[in-house]
Amino acid sequence: MAASTGLAKARNVRVEKDSLGELTVPADAYYGVQTARAVANFPVSGLRAHPALILSYVHMKRAAAVVNRELGMLDKPRSEAIVKTCDWILAEAEQARRPLTECPDGYDRHGTILAQFVLDAYQAGAGTSFNMNSNEVIANLANERFGPTPADKKRGSYTFVNPNDHVNMAQSTNDTMPTAIRLSNLILLPALLASLDLMIAEFAAKGRAFKSIITTGRTHLQDATPITLGQVFTAYADCLKKARTRLVAAGRLLQVIGLGGTAVGTGMNSDPRFAKAVAAQLGKQLGLSITSAPNIIEMHNSMADPLAFSAALRGLSADLTRIANDLRLMSSGPTSGIGEINLPPVQPGSSIMPGKVNPVMLEMFNMLNYQVLGLDSAILGCSYSGQFQLNVMMPMIAFDLLHMQMILSNSIRLVAERCIRGITANRKQCRQYFEASMGLATVLNPLIGYSAAAEIVKRAVKQGTPIMDELRSARRPDGTPVLSEKEMQEVFKPERLTKPGSLKKK
C-alpha cells in the first residue's frame, strides 16, 4: 500500500488471532486474519471480485452503520467512523476509475484500497470470506484514521471498531451476499443499457440509410421473398429494443433485498426495524428504489431473481449471436461469398494472405456471447444447488453475473462503434440477388396459381436463368403471354414486394 495508508510495520508481517489460532498477515494489509486464511485456502484462479461487488459491500456497511446508530444499536463515534471510512473508500474508488482501454472493469486497483479485496472468485460457500474481507478492511481503516477513544484506552481496549461486532452489526454473510449480488448488478446495469442504446441507434440509422435497397430474403438458407436491407437492419434494432425491455424488467426484481435477515432470514440479532430502514438508506445512497422483501427467508434460499436477470442477459446474447452471424454471412466474400454489405476494415486479417480483411469485431462478439451463454448455464446450476435456508453457491453467481454484464457492456459498445457504424451496402449485388431470386415466384401464386408458378421455377433452376426471363417466355394455352411486360413491371415493383398488399388473379 501507499505510504499514506500508515499501517506499515517494521517487520513485513504482523500476527493476528481468531477462533482457530494465530496467523501471520502482511504488515501493510488492511485485511485481517480471516481474509488471510481464505487467501491461503483458495489460490485457485487469480480472478478477483468485480469492483461493483466491492462497492456494494461498502454501501451496505455504510447503510448499516447509519441505521444501527439511528436505532440505538451502535454508538455515535463508531458509527461515524464506519460511515466516514466507507465514504473515503467510495471516493478513492471513484478516483480509480479508468477508461476501458486501460481497465476492462473500469478501475485501476493497483495502489488503491480496492487492491485490499484479495480473495479469489472461487472461495468458501456463501461468501463468508468476502464479507469478512470487507469487514476487516473497513474496521482497520477506521481504527487507523480515527483510533480508540480515551475511554477505550482506559479500559485497556485498543480496538475501536471491531470487524464482527460493529462493521457487521445486524448482518450476516447470508444476507449481505445476496443483497450485494442485487446491488452490484444494478450498479452496472446503466452502462449496459447505454451500450445497448448505442447499438440500437446504429442499427436504426442503417435501417433508414438502406430503406430503398432491395435484396432477397432467405429462409432455410435458401432464397425467399424480397426484402429491403433497411427492413433487415430495422428488425435488428427492434429486436434489441425488446431485449432491453426484458433487461429492465429483470432489473426491477433486483431492487427487492433481504438485508436484515442475518443468518437464516429470521432477523435474529437485528432490530425489528432494521430491514426496512436499511433498504431505505441504501436506496438513498445509491439513488435507486430499494425495498425490503416481504419474506426475507425466501430471499436467502432462492436465487430466482438473479437467475431471471441472467436469463435476460442470455436472451440478449442469443439475439446478438444471431445478428452477428447474419452480418458475417452478409459480408462474406468479397468475391466468393454473399457480399451484400461491407464491414469496416479494422485490422489485417492474415499473416500470409496479403490484403485479406476478416470480420474480427463480429468474431470477437460471437466468442463473447458464447461465453455469456455458458456463464448463464453455470448460474442455473448454482441456483438450484442451494439447500434449506441458504444458497452457498452465491460467490460464483456474483462473479459470473457481473462478468456477463461487463463483457456485454464493453463488447456491444465496441461493435456498435467499430463495426455497425461503418457498414456500407453493395447496392448492385443486392439488386442482382433480388432479380435472380427464386423467391420472386411467390408473387405469381395469386396471378397464375401455385402449380404454374412452380413450373416456371423449375425451368429457371434447370436453365440457370432469372425468374423474370422465364416468365417472359411463358405462354397460356392460347399462345398469349402469361403476363405482359407492363404487368410484369407493375407486379415486380420492389416497393410493392416488401410490404403487405394483394394481387388480383387474372
N, C-alpha and C positions, 0 to 999 in steps of 0.2 A: 504494500500500500504506500501511498504518498506520505511524505514526512509529516504533512499536516494532520494526518489521522491520529498520531500520537500514541498508538498502542505498542510501538516497537519496544522490545526489551533488550537488555544487554546480551542475553542468550537468544538463540534463534527459535526456541520453543518455550512454552510455559506448560505447567501441569494443571489439569483440571480434574475434578472428580464428579462422578454421577453414581447412580444406584448400582452400577456394575463395577465400580472401582475407579482407579486413576488412569489417565491417558494424556499423552503429550499433544499439544495443539500448537501450530505455528504461532510464534510470538506476536506477529503483526496481523493475525487473523481476527476479524470481528466475530466470526462464528465461534462456537464453543465445542464442548466435549461430545455432545450428541451428534452434532454435524460431523465432527471428526471421525466418529465411529462409522457413520454411514459412508463417508469418503473411503475409508479403509475396506468396507464391506462390498462396495459396488463400483469398482473401477471397470465398468462394462463397455461403454460406447464412446465416451468423451463428449456426448451430447449434453447440453445444458438447458435448463428451463428457458423458455422464451421470456424476454423482459416483461411482456404483458402479464404473465403469471406472477412474476415478482412484484410488479406494481399493484396487482390486485391484492396480494397479501399485505402490502404496506398500507393500502387503503383500508383493508379490513381491520388491521391492528390499530390504525388511527381512529377509525369509527368506533371500535370497541372501547378504546380509552376515553373518548368523548362521552359515550353513553354510560359507561360504568361510573364515571365521575358524576354525571347528572343524576344517576340512580343511587348515589351514595355508597357505591361499592369500592371505589378507588379514590384515594386522596388526591387533592389538587396538585401537589408538587410532582407526583409520579405521573399523573395523567398529563400534565403539561409537558413533562419531559418526553413522554412517549409521542405525544402529538407533534411537538417541535422536531423531534428526531425523524419522524415519518415525513414531515414537511421538508426537512433537509434532504432526505433520500429522494423524494419525488422531484425536488428542484435539481439535484445533481443528475438524476436520470434524464430530465429534460435537457440539460446542458450536454448530455452524452448522445443526443440524437444525431444521426448521421444520414447522409443520402444513401440510396440503395446501392450506388456504385461502390460505396465503402463497406457497408454492412447490410446484408440482406434482411436482418431483423430490425434494422433501423437504429441500432445503438452500438456505440463503441464501449465495450465493457472494460477494456484494459485501463487499469489505474483508477477505476471508479468503484463505488460501493457495490455496483451490480456484479463485480467480479467476486464478491464475497458469497454469492449464492452459487456454491460449488458442486452441488450434487448432480450425479448422473441422472439422465432421464429415466433410466431403469433402476428402481430403488425399492425400498420396503413398501409393502402394500399400504394402500390408502394415502400415503404421502406424509406419514408421521415425521420422517426425517426432514422433508422440505418445510413443514410447519415449524419444526424446531430450528432449522436454519434461519428462518425469518425471525422467530422469537429471540434467538441468541444475538443475531446481528443488531436488531433494534435495541435490545437491552444493553449490550456492550457499548454501542454508540451513545445511548442515553446516559450511561454511567460515566463515560469519558467526558461528555460535553456538559453534564450537569452535576455529576458526583453525588455522594451521600450527603445527607443533611447533617448538621451538627448533632441533632438528636440521634440519628443513626450511629454516628461515630461514638456517641456517649454510651450507646448500648453495645458497642463493640461490633456493630454490623457495618461492613464497608461495601455491601451490595445494595445500591439504592433501588435500581429497577431489576427485578428478577424475571427471567425469560418465561417461566411457567406461571408464577403467581400473579404477575402484573401484566405483561405483554399478552399472555394467553388467557387472561381472565375471562370467564364465561364463554370460553371457546374450547374446541377440540379439533384435532386433525379431521375428524369425521364430519364436522360441519363447515370447517374452513375450506377444505379442498373442493368439495362440490360447489361451494359458493365461488371459489376462485376460478373454477372451470367456466362458470357462467359469466362472471365479471370480465375475465380476460378476453373471452371471445367477443363480448360486447365492446370492449375497448378496441379490438382490431376490426370489427365489422365496418365502421365508416370508411376505412381505407379500401376494403374490398369492394364496397358499393361504389365508391368513387371510380375505381378502376373499371368496374363493370359498366358504369355510366359512360365512361370514355369509349369503351369498345362498342356499346350500343350506338353512341353518336357517330362513330366512324362507319359502322355498317349502314346506318340510316343515310348518311351522306353519300355513300356509294350507291345505295338504292335510288336516290334521287338522280345521281350522275348517270346511272346506267339504265334509266327507265325506258329509253327508246331503243335499246339494243336487244334484238330478238335472237333467240337461240333455240335449241331443242331441249326439252325436259328429258329426264331419264328415270326410269323405274326398272328395278331388277338389273341395273347396269346396262339396260337396253334403251333404244330410242323410245320416247313417249311423245306426248303432245307438246306444242311450242310453249315457251315461257320467256319472259324478258329477264335479262341479267339483273335489272333493277328489282324485279319481284323476288329473285333468289336472295339478294342481299337484304332487302327489306324483311324477308321472312327470318333471316338470321337475327336481325335487330329485335324483332318482336318476340322471337323465341327467348332471347336473353332477358327481355323485359319480364317475361313470365317467371324465369328463374330468379330474377331479382325479387319479385313479389314473394316467392316462396322463401327466400332467404330472410327477408324482413319479418315474415310471419313466424319463422322458426326462431328468429332472434328475440321476438317478444316472449317466447316461452322461457328464455334465459333470464328474464327480468324478475322472475319469482325465485327467491332464495330461501335457504334453510338455516342461515347463520343464527345461532342461539339454541340449536338443538343439542349441542355438546355431543356426548358420546354416542347415544343411540337415537337421538331425536326427541327425547322427552324433556330436554332443557335442564336436567339436573345440574346444580351448581351455577345456574344463571338466574338473574332476577326475572320474574314472570313478564315484566315489561320490556325486557332486553331485546327480544327477537324483532318486534315491530319497530322499536326505536332505532336499532342498529341498521335495519333496512332503510329507514327514512334518512338516517345520517349518510349512509353510502350513496343513496340517490342524490343527496345534496352535494356530496364531494365529487361525484362522477358526472353530474348533470344528466342522470338517467332516471327513468321511472322504475324504481326498485321497490318491490313489496315482499313481505314475509309470507311464506307458504301457509295455507290453512292447515296442512298436515305435514309437519317437518319430518316426522318419522319416514314418510314416503320419500321425502327428498334425499334422505340418507341412503336408502337401499335401491332406489330406481335411478337409472341413468337414461331414462326415456327421452327427456328433453334435450340433453346433449346429443343423443343418438338421432333425434329428429333434426337437429341442426346439421349433424354430419350428413344425414340423408339429403338435406337441401344442397349442401356442398357437392355431394355425389351426383345429384341431378344436374347441377350446373356443369360439372366436369364431363358428364356423359354428353351433354349438348355441345360443349366446347370441343370435345374429341371428334364428334361427328362433323362439326363445322370445319375443323382443321383438316380432317380427311378430305372433305369436299374441295377445299381450297387447294390442297396439294394435287388432287386429281385434275381439277380445272386448269391448273397452271402447268401440268406435266408437259414435257417436251424439251426444248421448244419445237423440234421438228418431228418427233415421233410420238407425241402424246396428244392430249386433248387441246391444250393451248388456247382456251377461251380467255384466260386472264393472264396478266404478267405480275409477278410478285417483285417488289423492290429488291435489288441485289444488295446484300449487307456484308458479304464476305465471299472470298473464293471458295468454290465447292470441292476442289480436288487437288491433291498433291501431285497428280500425274497427268491429269487431263486439262490442258490449258483452256481457259475461258469458261469452264463449267461453273455454273452457279446453282446451288441447291436451296430448297425451301427450309433453311435452317431454323428460322424462328418457329415455324409450324412443327418441325420435327421435335424441337425442344418442348413445344406446347403439348404434343402428343405424349411424350415421355412423362411430363409432369402430371398430366391428367390421369395417366395410368397409375402413377404413384398415389394420387388422391383417392382413386377407386380402391387401391389396396389398403390405404390407411382407414378408409371407411369400413372395410371388412374387419380390420383389426379392432376398431371401436365397437363394432357389432359384437364380436366375440367377447370383448371386455364387458360390455353392457349386460350380457346375460350370464356373466360369471360371478356376480355378486351373490353373497349368501346372507340370509337373515336380515339384520339391520344395517348392513354396510356393504358397499362395493369396494373391495380392496384393490381393484384394477384402475383406480382413478388416476394415478400418475401417468399411465400410458394414454388414457383418454385425454388428459390435459395436454400432453405433449403432441399427440397426433392431431387433435383438433386445431391447435394453434399453428402447427406446421402446415396443415392443409390450407388454412386461411392465408398464411404468409406467402406460400409459394403461388397460390392462386392470385392473390392481390398483385404480387410483383409481376408474374408472367402475363396476366391479362393486360396490364398497362403496357408492358414491353411489346407484346404482339400488336396491340392497337396502334402504338406509335411507330413501330419499326416495320410493320408488315401491312396491316389493313389500310392504313392511311395512304400508303404508296401504291396500292393496287391499281392497275390500268386494265382496260378491256381491249381485246382483239376483235374489233367490230367485224372485220371481213371474215374471220374464222367463224365467229358466231353466226353470221348470215349464211355461210355455206352449210353449217350444221342444220340450220332451220330449213333451208331449201331441200336438203338431201334426206331429211329425217323420214323414216317410215311412219313415224307417229302422225304425219300430216294426213294419212289415210283416214284417221279417226273422224276428221271433219266431213268426210264423204258419207258416213253412215246415214245421216238423215236425208241425204240427197239421192244416193243411188242404192242404198242398202248395204248391210254388212258383208254379204257374200260377194257382191260385185266389187266392193272396195278391197276385200281380201284378195281377189284375183289380180287386181292392179298391183297390190303389194308384192304378191308372188312374182309377177313379171319383173317388177323393179328390182327385187332382190336377185333374181336369176340373171338379169341382163346387166345389173350394176348401174342402173340409170335412176335419175331422180323421179320421185313420185309424180311430180307435175308433168314431166315428159311423157310418162306412161299414160297419164290421164288425158293428155292432149291427143294421143293416138287411139284412145278407147272409143268404141262406137256402139251405138244402140243397134238392135236388130234391123232397123230400117236404114242403117248406114249413117245416121246423123251423129255428130259428136255427143258424147255423154254430157259434157259441159262446153259451152262456148268460151272463147278466150276472155270475153268480158266477164262472163260468170265466174271463171277461174280467178281472175284478178280480184273480183269482189269477195269471193269465198276465202281466198288465202291472204287477205289483208292482215298483217301482223297484229295490229291493234284489236282486230276482231277475234283473233285466235287466242288471246291471252286474258280474256275476261268472259264472264257469263254472257250467253246470248243464244238465240235459237235460229235455226235454218229451216226453211220450209222445203219439204220434199217436192221435187218436180213430178 
